[in-house]
Amino acid sequence: MTKRSLLLGAALLTLSPLPALAADAPLLHPMFQDHGVLQRDKPIAVWGTAKPGEPVTVTLGNAQITAKAGKDGRWQATLPALQAGGPFTLKAKSPSAEQAANDVLVGDVYLCSGQSNMEMQVRRSLDAYNETGQRANQPLMRYLNVERDTATAPKRDFAKPVRWQVISPQSVGDMSAVCYFFGREMRKLEDVPVGLINTAWGGSTIEAWMPAEDLRLQTEYQDDLTFLAKYDSNRTEGVRGFTDSWQNWWKGVGKGTPWTEVAGQGEGWRDAPASFRAWETWGVPELAAYNGLVWMRASITLTAEQAKAGVALHLGPVDDLDVTWVNGTPVGSLYGPGDPRRYPLQPGTLKPGVNTITVAILDGYGDGGLYGSAEAQAIELADGSLLTLPTPWQYRPAPVDTSNTPHAPWGTVDGLSTIHNAMLAPIGPYGVRAALWYQGESNTAKPTQYKSLLAGLMAGWRRQLGADLPFLVVQLPEWGYPQEKPMESGWASLRESQRAAVAADAKAGLAVALGVGDWYDIHPANKQIVAKRLVRAARKVVRGENIAPSGPLPAAVTRTGDTVSVRFTDIDGSLKALSYHRPLGFELCGEGPGTCRFVDADLKGDTVVLPVGGGPAVRVRYCWADSPICNLQDSARQPPGPFEAVVK
């Protein structure tokens, strides 16, 4: 297919009505729809569902192959590789059904994933006004967004609809900015169609995106994965098993057993405001800026008939984590900021007379508590009607150490494999040229383990998407107000884990994002520079170009007399200290934490020289802070990434 015919096909599609998929012929998996993009130069896996035992013939261009549906109705076929081109029609036909996906292109497909900085839309990015104009008229670029969802076991199909969209000024505003800008820049290098798959969730941890088998290699997750498996097969037993561990944690940090108290029992309970809003707004001084644990409870009087008919408890949205009991029986727990709760009730949980609902709510950031209207907290009966829980609720703050609070492994943003199961697994073996990963903010509390977690994520995704899948990882940018002296930093440690994991993987590349962050906003707006640095990494890792992919790297750290030298390699052009005559951000350190000090530095060609002076000089750190101020770059405007190294 020539470039001329590609453009002609793209122009024709804007003049024709968009064909709909046949609702009565769901032969093709939802990944295969109108306007999709298939990966060029690789065999093309196609799959779907038919009647058990039926043959399914798949046609794409001049290629045709027949597969047979198994006993479960699932079928899969592999078409030969094609060069870039299109548009094509992908057809699947069985004796009882037929389906076609029209305007399908063959080009390069990129999978974009992570948390909110990958999710952040074009309309919120720098220069968004221009980007939603004619620059976004990209008929040969297509975009598929996977809606937020979780599951306790891997799913073959999406629970929520997905569709491919042609990128245009009208559609681009709500698309992932990093994903879109990366795809646009790659098209400047290679004039082929581009497909972008965005599967991201703000606030999510890396554990939520990893397959369970890779998490099992991390010893600290064994018990929680056991709870998760039990929850998947028997929700009641899973909740009880987890809640036992949570109650044991509470007994180590708190007093009493509030979940066994009934209305009117226990000390320190106070009436909460009748309106359901964040506790920071209640006018209670001790809760005005409170992040921590608060116990809340309500009671409701039921008849024997109502108690027998009760099937679920509704709590409305909770921020962030809750553990919930009814009459002392655990009924549910979820870490899902702002997600409404609906917890099934087993027969016998409710009783005639007074019933007590007790909720432990843990807020770790921002507002906390029960949200929504008073009607959102209710008992659901078998006929679907709701019995609203009477107000006022009662509350009791519990200022305890919550740093090691257990989280239910079936949570949303912090679950174990839960997002992977619902948002990555259904993509199946779809052809992908590279994966982009922008995540880590939610893992900075435990940064050193991130290296093995990232390695596990890459291994797990490659089992699904291909053993040679390249990964392009965005290193966290700066965030927060700069400090006056050296500090221990979870953000810096996580950046080091990202760097080390990528350095150990020949198929991975790192995009250093220092200089692109925002002191006051964890979601920096300049996503175009992030995308361009990802493209530079892709030129090396994906295209095989002989370039320095991630900026200058420390090659040797040595001491000679009273100086320590840091020699850099992978320099494009020469090293430069910007806006000052010395490089900024270098520290010399002793063995342990709290021993680092800023030092003056001199730049001599490819080497930075640090005077030892009278202090310790066992380690060197560079740009080691949540929000460091550093000024080294090479001629390509690529900064060295932060690092920590032992002096030789």
Secondary structure, DSSP 8 states (H G I E B T S, - for coil): --HHHHHHHHHHHTTS------TT---B-TTS-TT-EEETTS-EEEEEE-STT-EEEEEETTEEEEEE--TTSEEEEEE----SEEEEEEEEE-SS-EEEEEEEEEEEEEEEEESHHHH-BGGGSTTHHHHTTGGG-EEEEEEEE------SS--SS-SS---EEEE-TTTGGGSBHHHHHHHHHHHHHS-S-EEEEEEE-TT--GGGGS-HHHHTTSGGGHHHHHHHHHHHH-HHHHHHHHHHHHHHHHHHHS-S-GGG--TT-SSS-EE--SS---GGGS--GGGTT--SEEEEEEEEEE-HHHHHHEEEEEEEEEESEEEEEETTEEEEEEE-TTEEEEEE--TTSS-SEEEEEEEEEE--SS--EE-S-GGGSEEEETTS-EEE--S--EEEEE----TT----TT-STT-SSHHIIIIIGGGTT---SEEEEE--GGGTTS-TTHHHHHHHHHHHHHHHH-TT--EEEE----BS---SS----HHHHHHHHHHHHHHT-TTEEEE--TTS-BSS-SS-S-HHHHHHHHHHHHHHHTT--SS-SSS-EEEEEEEETTEEEEEEES-SS--EETTSSS---EEEE-SSTT--EE---EEETTEEEEE-TTS--SEEEES-SSS----EE-TTS-----EEEE--
